[in-house]
Amino acid sequence: MTENDNIERRQETGEKKPGYKGRVDRLMFIYHLFLLLVAILFLVIIFFRITTYSIDPYIKNKITPHSTKVKTQPFRGAILAADGSYLAIAVPEYNIYMDCTIRKKDFDASKRDNVLSDNYKKRVARTDADWIEQTKELADSLSVIFPERTPNQWLEYIKHKRYGNPKVEGKGGSHTILKKNVDYTTYIRLKNAFRKAYHTSDPFKTGWIAESVSQENFVRHYPYGPLARRVIGNIPRDGDLHHIGIEGRYNKVLRGEYGHEYHKTVDGKRAILDNDSTIVKANDGYDILTTIDMNFQQVTHSALRRELESYDVLWGGCAIVMEARTGAIRAMVNLQKDEKTGQILENKFEYATRQAGDPGSVFKVFDCMMALEDGKIPSLDKKMPTHNGYYDAGPFSNVKNHKRELYKDKHLFFSEVHSDSIKIIDALKVSSNNVFMELIVNNYGDNPQRYLDRLYGTGLFTSFDFDIDGLATPALPTYGNPNSWSAPTLPNIAIGYSVTLTPLHLVTLYGGIANDGMMMRPYLVEGFMKDGKVCNGMKAGNTGKGVLNASLCSKETAEEIRRGLATVTKKGGTGEAMSSAKCSSIGKTGTARILHNEEINGKIVPVYQGKNGTQYQATFICVWPEEKPKYAAILVAYSKFMRGDDFGGTFFGSRNVDYMKEIVNKTYQLGVLNDDYNERYIH
């Protein structure tokens, strides 16, 4: 069969030519293989570009959102009274501004541009007039919240900022201050006033601007106002040389620990949280639980304030109430008159802890304690000679060629001149100087160092940790040092001169006597709290109850001294005003001249009495109740310069007793001696 025959047959039968399908399949295979190779080549090129190509750093910097590390502020801990009430708490505070130029550009354009239609101009003018009417309503609210301006004055103030000449006044009214440092409650009142006046729920359409005060976004709020403000203290700022109060001493504990997060900038300006970065949360500060009882604090503050107000000659003072058995300070007050205004302020100076001076006659309990403990006298009933009211210190001095000097004891002279002798307990009652000078000189004149060592051994003349920085260290002269020791030094120490102690040290001593010879360390911080719970494991310094001297004196000596102090507050004693108090008490008065520097013959020297007169420190220390003493308190008042003899301070010194009686009476009425009173404290 020929080829033509085959062709005809295939045409008739539809049979395909042998090998056709195989060729098509090969062509398709080649075509797909080519596409695969092209795709592989394309992927290789892309991979190569991805792995080797680096974008221009400038372009990358422009198109990549930046992340900035931002420090997050912890919430500052609160300071609490003994019952858990707030003494100081962190609250937000704001500066309030107003944009007085809202819609002003439209109004100015309608007056200036003749192209605008008359209808548009009328509509804009009507809108501006409506704004003025609404602002009148705002001005009414502002005058209620801030009455230093009348409604009309507030309206004129805002209108002036709106229509004033920016070329003359700078920024004009776009950021007009309404009030600075407003609390959160006032902030809400103002915000609602804007909403109501301009009939909108969006205050920002009215020109409302509020800025949080300080970089830390909080301020301290003091619910009790000036009470205990010096004890609470101030939050330290950069550059502060002195840390004031509990805020300063425990700043790190209260402040907490800063955290951080990262913000990235998007849309050119807006910053948002970068969730891809590490976030460290801020650790809020601890709350500090103090020993302050606001019942005691308020009563003590009021009594001292009334004393300073009653006498122009007084310029400052302090008062402390302490639990004798624990050392917990229930009240600490520091007040001073402002030199210019005469206003009595709480936050001027810490007299209770920083004012170390001559204590005067309240120091005589040291003499009794030393003589009793060393067996120099069997009891306070031992009699001493009166010398007709005069005492010659010369014979008892171990310094050669000492000028003999007679000391006239006015208390002794007027009360016991008819007698040749007087009991030590009666000398304590009338606060005789001569008896105690002779007592110490007779028994320690041949070895003054023994007396000084006994004083150092009490623990009051060495530094101890306290919850407020700046506690002054008491001072004693050095025996044998010609710069600090001379013949009169020993008898002077015996009556509370040539030695310095702070009011806190003095009340601590009397607390030890009240506590049968165990002297507790005074403290203000009971502990630390977090989320309303006491953190027993948290320690920061030597806080809480502690013993300063477990053996200040024997129990028998303490009882004997308390027997002597009881005569002071009875009839005929220097503190007899306490005899009419609602609660029986014991105590000791003391008046001392204040050492100050003056220029004499071209040199600055310390003197007690100078060209301007004499300043006095009047002190009364009280322990109550007489049986089973619970509290020890001190009240100190400082005078201006006074003219007169060296006994001039006794008048206001005796007045101290009246105001201490007020403290005892009012706290007694509060039930502080009841067994269940302390249950209100957090421990």
Disulfide bonds with the S-S distance in Angstrom:
none
